């Protein structure tokens, strides 16, 4: 991670989100589970997804980790 961006939501605006449990999946989708190089992620953690916001004026660069 080299940058942090922030969304400043104006008063009266709302963000819609989808909430659900993550499904189990392979760490590396193209590798088989055998051989010890790939593992199964167990899933079931709660995930929150925010669809993209289309007003770019709400999003500003907050911090840069680059020198």
C-alpha positions, 0 to 999 in steps of 0.5 A: 500500500503506497497511498491512502484516499478518503471519501468525505460524504456530504451531509444528507448523502448516503452510501449503499452497501452489500453485506454478506459472508465470504465463501471459502476459496483457494489462496491461489486460484490457478494452483491445485491444493496439493503440494503445500504451496496453496491453501484453502481460505476458510471464508465465513468472515463478514464482508462489506462492499460499497459500489463505486461512488461516481462523484470524484469530488468526494474522494481526496488523497489523504496520505502518501507513503512515498518519499 
